[in-house]
């Protein structure tokens, strides 16, 4: 599992300082990944839209959720159910 932030590497380093995450947080300063998955900024979202994707080992997207606001992130139970259904 990785998280991808639309920020420079030094911004990501500052963000994670003092916080432990059980996954890696990667920088996407040029929005290459964000653009590939159509996660773009909108006026409604006041910045970057929250998005979550489950991609299997073959690179197939098995689950996606792109919201408008931060509270639209899927629940952990929902995501864990998707993960447990993968072979």
C-alpha positions as CSV (number, residue, x, y, z in Angstrom):
1,X,0.0,0.0,0.0
2,X,1.2,3.5,-0.9
3,X,-0.2,7.0,-0.6
4,X,0.6,9.5,-3.4
5,X,0.6,13.2,-2.6
6,X,0.5,16.0,-5.3
7,X,3.5,17.6,-3.7
8,X,7.3,18.0,-4.0
9,X,9.4,15.4,-2.1
10,X,10.4,17.9,0.5
11,X,6.7,18.7,1.2
12,X,6.0,15.0,1.7
13,X,8.9,14.8,4.1
14,X,7.6,17.7,6.1
15,X,4.1,16.2,6.2
16,X,5.2,12.8,7.6
17,X,7.6,14.2,10.2
18,X,6.4,13.3,13.6
19,X,3.7,11.0,12.2
20,X,4.1,7.3,11.7
21,X,2.3,5.8,8.7
22,X,2.1,2.0,8.1
23,X,2.7,2.7,4.4
24,X,4.9,4.8,2.1
25,X,3.9,8.3,1.1
26,X,5.3,9.2,-2.4
27,X,5.5,12.6,-4.1
28,X,3.8,13.2,-7.4
29,X,5.0,16.8,-8.0
30,X,4.3,16.6,-11.8
31,X,0.8,15.0,-11.3
32,X,1.8,12.1,-13.5
33,X,-0.1,9.5,-11.4
34,X,-2.9,11.9,-10.6
35,X,-3.5,12.6,-14.2
36,X,-3.3,8.9,-15.2
37,X,-6.1,8.1,-12.7
38,X,-8.1,11.3,-13.5
39,X,-7.7,12.8,-10.0
40,X,-7.8,16.5,-10.7
41,X,-8.3,19.5,-8.6
42,X,-11.8,21.1,-8.8
43,X,-13.2,24.3,-7.4
44,X,-15.7,22.2,-5.5
45,X,-13.0,20.3,-3.6
46,X,-11.0,23.3,-2.6
47,X,-7.9,21.6,-3.8
48,X,-7.1,18.0,-4.6
49,X,-9.9,15.5,-4.7
50,X,-9.7,12.5,-2.3
51,X,-9.2,9.3,-4.3
52,X,-8.5,5.7,-3.4
53,X,-7.7,2.8,-5.8
54,X,-7.1,-0.9,-5.2
55,X,-4.9,-2.2,-8.0
56,X,-4.1,-5.9,-8.2
57,X,-0.8,-7.5,-9.0
58,X,-1.6,-7.6,-12.7
59,X,-2.3,-3.8,-12.7
60,X,-6.1,-4.1,-12.9
61,X,-8.0,-1.5,-10.9
62,X,-10.4,-3.6,-8.7
63,X,-11.9,-0.7,-6.8
64,X,-11.9,3.1,-7.2
65,X,-13.4,6.0,-5.3
66,X,-12.9,9.6,-6.3
67,X,-14.7,12.1,-4.1
68,X,-15.2,15.8,-4.1
69,X,-14.5,16.4,-0.4
70,X,-12.3,14.6,2.2
71,X,-15.2,13.1,4.0
72,X,-16.0,11.0,0.9
73,X,-13.1,8.6,1.5
74,X,-14.4,5.0,1.7
75,X,-14.5,3.3,5.1
76,X,-11.7,1.0,6.2
77,X,-14.2,-1.9,6.4
78,X,-15.2,-1.3,2.8
79,X,-11.6,-1.2,1.5
80,X,-10.5,-4.2,3.6
81,X,-13.4,-6.2,2.2
82,X,-12.2,-5.4,-1.3
83,X,-8.6,-6.3,-0.4
84,X,-9.7,-9.6,1.2
85,X,-11.6,-10.6,-2.0
86,X,-8.4,-10.4,-4.1
87,X,-6.7,-13.7,-5.0
